[in-house]
């Protein structure tokens, strides 16, 4: 599969706008899913022998059951293989706890009948939810909002329990209250309404987007100058070429090298706390 199909270079960059608010784990998937070997293995291990879906009690909720461990997926840091054609927001993506230590988890406890769980109510109203029960009985879920998604581990009683229950959010790591507040604030962006405004790129996110664009552009057979035109526009590229500057071309080489490194396994670094801190999601 080619990730970049169009030759209308002015339109290409907008196709990556969905990545604007991605967290580190979702960025890791964007590079990981472009690995040809992973794509081949994902097709082989996609049968119901490994993962099954059962009926959900309400729209927007998907219930998955991992029947047995998949060593081949775990080698990539995954619980199982999502569909590699699904981008970072749509994919049923679950990283292993070993590969992706979560900043945010929930402890599920009994609730008084009639008690309102704010987090659960917002999730059901505004998000698409995929719940995964692993082969060992552990539970986790992914909340998908308009432009971002977040993976959360669940502890305590089962989220599928018919008895009233509620989620208590816990944040791991630093005891600094400002840090924890910032993590929670960023995670709550998953509840935001979709807006049609232009994406506001953070520096780290934009550099990852540019690496992704160059990776896809190379697969599509484009030159370094065409990569630069996608990212910077025709006029700036022509101005650089006319004065004999190679700066943009060299920048595209660096972008491509980074993209190839991330696709080849470097995506794992995005899942570590020191890297995640510079991205939007927990």
N, C-alpha and C positions, 0 to 999 in steps of 0.2 A: 504493500500500500504506500502511495506517495502522500505525504502530509501537505505538500504544496503543489497544487495543480494549475494555478492560473499563471499566465504570463503578463497580466495587467499589474505591473509592479506597484503602481500607486495604491492599489487596493489591498495588497497582501498584508501589510502591517496590521490593518484593522481586524484581520482574522484572528489575531492573537490577543485582542482586547480582553477576552475572557480570562486571561492569566493575570490581570492587573492586581487582584486581591488574593491570589493564591498564597497559601501557607507553604512552609518548607516541604512538608510531606507530599503535597500535591505537585509542587515543582519537581520533586524527585521522580514522581510517576511520569511526568511529561518527557523526561529524558530516558527513563527506564523503558517505557513502552515503545521507544524507537529502536531498541536493540533487536536486530533480526532474529537472534537465537531465542530471546524471550518470546517473541511473537510466535515462533514455531512451537515452542513448548506450551504456550497458552492455549493454542488450538488443540493440542493433544490432550491436555488435562482439563478440558472444559465440560466433560461429560457429567451426568448426574451421579456417577460412581463416587465423586469426590465432594460435590457441593449440590445441595438441593434447595428448592424454594417451596415454602408452604403458604397457604392462604393467610392473608393479613386481615385484621378486623376493621380496617379503615383505609380510605384512599391515601396515597402518598407514603405508604409504609410497605417496605419489603422485608420479609423474614427469611433469612438464609441459615442453613445448617451445614457446617463443615463435617462431613462424615468421618474423615480420617486425615491424618497429616499428609502433606504433600512435600516431600523432601526437596523436590526440584523447585517449588515455589519458595520454600524457606531459604534456599541458597541465594535468592534475590532479596531476601528480607521480607517476603510477602507471606501472608497466611494462606492464600490461594491465588491463582491467576485471575485477575479481572480481564474483561475483554479489552485487548490492547487498542482496539479502534475507538474506545470511549475515552474522551479527554478527562482532565483531572477533576472536573466537577461532576460529570455524569458517571464516572467509573465506580463500581462497587469495590473500592480500594481499602484494604486493611493491611497495614504493615504490622509485622510481629513486634511484640513488646520489647524483645531484645534489640531489634534494629531501630525501633522508634520509641524511646522512652517518652511517655506522655506527660505534658505539663498539667493537663486537666483531666480529672476523672470524676465519676459520680459514685456516691455510696447510696444504694437504694435501701430505704427503710420503710417500715410500716407507717401508714398515714391514718389520721382520724377520718372516718367517713365524711365526705363533703369537703375535706380540706383541699384547697387549690394549690397545685404544684405549678408555679409560674413558668419554670423552664420547660416542663412537659407540655403545658398549654401552648406556649409560643412555638415550640418545635412542631406540634401537630398542626398549628394554624398556618405557619409560614415556611416550613421546611419540608423537603423530601427526606425520608429517613430510611436507612438500611440497617437492620439489626442482624448481627451475626452471633450465633451460638456455636462455639468451637466444639471439636470432638471431645474435649475434656470438660465441657459444661460451662466454661467461662463465657462471658458476654461482653460485647462491645457494639458500638453503633456509630454510624456516620450521619451527621446532619448536613444537608445541602441547602444552601441559600441561593440567592440570585446570582452571586458571583464568587462564592467561596464555599468551602466545605471543611468540616472538622471531624476528626476521628476521636472517639472518647471511650475509655474503658469503664465498665460498670462492675461494681462490687456489691456485696450484700445479697439481699433477696433478689429473685429473678425479676427482670423488667416485664416478663411475660406472665407474672403471677396474677391470678384473677382477683386477689385481695387488694384493697386500697394501698397504694404506696406512693412515695415521693422520692425525688432525687436531691441529694445534698452534694453540692459541688465542692470539690477539694482541689487545691492547686499545690503541686509539688515544688520543691526547690527552695529558692530564697525565702527567708523569713521577712524580708523587706516588704512592708505593706504596700508601698508605691509600686513595686515590681509586680506583686500579685494583682493589684488593681488594674495595672496596664494589661497583663495577660488576660484577665477576665473581660476587660473592655474590648480587646481585639477579638476575642472568641465570640462575643455577642454580636459581632458584625454579621454573623451567619443569619441573624434574624432581620437584617435590614431589608427594606423594600427595594425592589429593582428600580434603578434610575437610568435614564437614557443619556446622562451626561458623559462627556469625554472622560476616559480613564485618567486617574491621577497616579502616575508611576512613582514609586519609591526607587531610589538609586539601585538597590540590589535587585529588585524585581525587573527593572528595565534592562539591566545587564544580562539577566537570565533570559529574558525575552529575546534579546539580540542574539545570544548564543543559540537559542532554539531556532530562530529565523535562519541563521546561517547554516545550521545543520540541515534543515529542510531544503534550503535553497541549493546546497551542494547536491543533495539527492536528486533534485529536479534538474540538475545540469546547468545551473546559473553560475556566472562568473563573480569574482569579488566585487567588481564595479556594480553589477546588478544587485548583489546583496546590499551594498551601500545605498543604492537607489531606493530599495525597499525601506530601509531604516531612516535615511536622511532626506530623501526626495531627489528628484532629477536635477533641479537647479544647483543645489549644493555640490552634488557629485560632478556635474559638468564644470563648475567653477574650479574644483580641485584638479580635474583632469587637464583643463586648459592651461593652468599654471604649472603643470608638471608635478604636482604634489602626490605622493604615495601614502599620505597619512591615513586616508580612509581605507585604502586597500589593505594596508598593514593592520588596521583595526579589525577588518573583517577576517583576516587570517587568525588573529588572536581570538575573536569570537568563535570561529569555527573550531579551533583547537580546544577551547573550553567546552563547547558543545559535545565534541567527540569524547573528551575526557569524562564528562558527566554521564553520557550515554554508556560508556564502557565500564561503569562501576563507581565513578566519582559521585554519582547521585547520593551515595550513602552518607557522604559528608554533610549533605543538606539536612539529614535527619538528626544530626547531633546538636545538643543544646547550644553550643557556642555559635553555630551557624544559624540556627532557628531564631536566635534573638534579633537578627537584623531583618527578619521577614514578618509578615503580618499575622499569621495564625499561630496558635499554640502548638 
